[in-house]
Amino acid sequence: DRSSEEVGLRRGAQEGIPGSDLSVADIAPYEGDFRQNYEANYANSGYGYDQYRPAYQYGFGLAKDPRYTTMNWKALEMQAHRNWNEATMGPWDRYKDAVRYGWERGQEATPGQG
């Protein structure tokens, strides 16, 4: 539900997680695209879209974070992995491609980047 998503986003922002300071409205225009990517790549993984959503959000937030806007994915991936909390977000190797996809959409959505 929307209110629990917003609480989760705010909690992540307090912890300094890139992308967690985004509101539900910030990522809403990309939700269909993220869901389509999930259906094409992860629907048969045994994990639901709600488990992948934070990865898309995290990647999108990385693209919006001024600390990372000039980096390409190769340069950013190590930092993204370092900031990824496997204890709460799941194994990096499972979600890293969804993170990258979210980052790519964030780059496209930000004029002058990418």
NORDA-V479759 format. One record per run of one state. SS is the DSSP state (helix for helix, strand for strand, loop for the rest). FROM is the first residue (numbers start at 1). TO is the last residue. If there is no record, write none. Layout:
((SS	FROM	TO) (SS	FROM	TO))
This chain:
((loop	1	1) (helix	2	14) (loop	15	23) (helix	24	41) (loop	42	48) (helix	49	64) (loop	65	72) (helix	73	83) (loop	84	85) (helix	86	89) (loop	90	91) (helix	92	109) (loop	110	114))
